[in-house]
Amino acid sequence: MKKILSMIILLLLLVFIAVILYNQESMVHPKRRVLQAYHYEWLNNPQEHSMQIIRDEKHNDILIVKRDESVALSKRSQKVLTALQEQGYEEEKLKKRGVIVMFHGKNGRKEDLLPVAERYITAGFTCVLMDLPAHGDSLKTETKYIERLDEVVLGVAKKYVDINNQPIYFWGMSLGGRYAIVSASRYDKKSYPEPQALVLVSTFDKLSYILKEKSVDLFGRYLGKALYRGLAFSLKLFYGFDPEKIDSYSIAQQIKIPVFELHGKKDKLISYRHGENLFKAFPNKKSEFHLDEKGDHHNILVTDYPFYLKSILFLLGQQEQ
């Protein structure tokens, strides 16, 4: 019996170690997503999507996306424009409405956001898409959820866009939302104007909460907590990465600008309750929280919820106050 018990304990320990190693590697060294066929549809035929795509020679991890006014509107763009016109916005007024810096989610890449940018450029925004650290074409080999990206991305953007005379916004999905929050909280007034608003999609409040929940889901209450402690210890030991310090809730309390936040009620990866909790931390009373009843973590941008129209109207509204 003792041998059997020892074998069970040893097996459980090996499983714990395997789970810890797998998860810490996927966090710090995420598998890079290769370009997909639908990415090339936008990259090779930007005019069919009413856009210009500008690449910087020194930064393959950044794309500048503008509306191409020399071509007809795409179906997506026309749908957005029609909806905006119904709200009283005429097409000629939808120009130079600001710069939106967009950060994709974990295991994604900047090209994932080209269909998203297609909607926003219709409203006169310029979109700047950036690969997160250790994602896509980023030269960084690790991501620790704390890197400051605003300095680099806006430094590149100002080569192609007059960012000093347009509002700046940060937009982020999931992990990208974490980077948007960090960027909005650390902007350098000497380099570029203060950001005017944040748009967050499926973003978390505290990383430790998410990791603990996933650990408990895997191994139950007691073993799950032990697994989390092992993962946190291993991350600190090997990478100097403390999950307890990835606290977007505390940073949000310092951000004074208005926030538009969307979360899916069916999100099983990051529960909408974490999004609600994060939202409570932002002090600006003009902020808005939206819950998509049909949305989960993967379909949140393609449900029938009018996210694009609502978020665009939110950003435009900030300029008119």
C-alpha positions, -999 to +999 in steps of 0.1 A: +000+000+000+029+024+009+045+017-025+012+024-043+007+056-023+043+067-030+038+060-067+006+081-067+023+110-050+053+107-074+030+107-104+010+136-091+042+155-085+054+148-120+021+160-134+024+192-113+059+198-126+048+192-162+018+215-159+039+242-143+066+240-170+041+240-198+022+270-184+052+291-176+066+285-210+034+294-227+032+326-207+067+338-211+075+323-245+041+321-263+040+301-295+042+326-323+012+326-346+021+325-383+004+346-409-030+331-419-046+331-453-071+358-443-043+380-432-029+380-467-064+390-480-058+423-462-021+426-467-021+419-504-053+437-513-056+467-489-076+488-513-104+462-513-107+470-477-106+508-481-072+510-465-036+520-469-011+499-450+022+515-441+052+495-430+082+510-412+115+499-425+130+494-391+099+480-373+084+449-388+063+446-357+042+477-364+017+486-391+001+520-398-034+517-412-053+546-428-084+550-449-077+551-486-100+578-499-091+571-535-111+539-536-147+529-529-157+518-494-157+481-487-188+464-475-177+465-439-167+502-441-200+511-458-220+494-431-201+514-404-205+547-424-243+541-428-247+535-391-227+566-383-247+587-408-279+575-390-263+590-358-258+623-375-222+620-387-216+630-423-188+614-442-169+647-448-166+652-410-151+618-404-115+628-411-084+630-388-104+619-358-074+606-340-049+578-337-058+544-321-029+522-309-042+486-310-028+457-291-039+421-299-045+392-275-022+365-263-009+341-290-021+365-316-004+390-339-010+425-352-025+413-385-054+398-365-066+434-360-067+444-397-105+436-399-109+456-367-090+485-381-111+484-412-141+496-391-123+524-373-106+540-403-141+545-417-147+569-389-116+589-397-092+572-372-057+561-381-049+527-365-014+517-353-011+479-349+017+465-328+029+429-320+031+423-283+065+412-270+074+376-282+045+376-306+043+380-343+073+399-357+085+413-323+122+410-318+117+404-281+119+367-270+099+370-237+068+387-225+063+395-189+031+416-190+049+447-178+068+461-208+061+496-218+052+497-255+037+532-260+071+549-264+082+527-293+048+525-311+041+562-310+077+570-319+071+551-351+036+564-356+047+601-355+068+595-386+036+590-406+009+607-386+007+641-370+000+628-335+006+662-318-026+676-334-049+646-330-064+627-301-046+595-291-064+564-279-053+530-267-072+498-277-065+464-263-079+429-262-073+404-234-035+405-228-034+435-252-058+452-228-032+449-200-006+465-223-031+493-232-036+500-195+001+501-188+007+524-218-021+548-208-007+550-173+029+557-182+027+582-211+054+608-215+040+643-218+072+655-234+070+630-263+033+631-272-001+643-259-020+626-231-042+597-244-079+607-244-096+573-238-092+535-236-111+508-253-107+474-236-121+440-248-121+409-226-094+422-202-085+410-167-081+428-134-054+407-117-034+379-134-031+360-101-069+357-100-070+341-135-041+317-128-056+306-095-090+300-111-075+279-138-054+259-114-084+251-092-104+241-123-077+216-132-070+201-098-097+212-074-096+236-045-066+224-024-044+209-051-052+238-074-039+263-049-008+243-045-003+242-083-007+280-084+019+285-057+043+262-076+037+281-108+042+315-091+074+303-074+088+288-107+081+320-126+098+341-101+128+317-098+134+313-135+122+346-150+118+371-122+081+372-131+058+376-101+021+371-111+010+389-080+024+421-094+005+419-127-023+440-111-042+460-137-069+469-110-044+490-090-031+507-122-066+515-134-073+535-102-046+560-114-060+564-149-083+594-152-094+592-188-127+576-198-128+539-206-151+518-229-150+482-218-166+452-235-167+416-221-185+385-231-209+369-206-199+334-218-162+340-216-147+310-198-110+321-202-114+354-184-148+356-166-168+387-172-167+393-135-130+401-137-139+426-164-166+441-142-141+443-113-115+460-134-141+485-146-150+495-111-114+507-106-115+533-133-125+566-116-138+585-147-176+586-145-180+589-182-167+554-187-189+526-200-191+489-194-209+467-220-217+430-215-223+409-247-247+382-237-236+359-265-199+367-264-171+344-253-134+350-254-130+339-290-161+352-308-164+385-289-156+406-320-179+388-344-212+385-325-242+406-335-235+430-306-229+465-321-195+468-305-178+487-333-206+513-336-208+518-299-171+521-293-166+545-323-195+567-310-179+566-276-145+579-290-162+605-312-182+616-282-151+623-262-141+649-288-173+668-286-174+673-248 
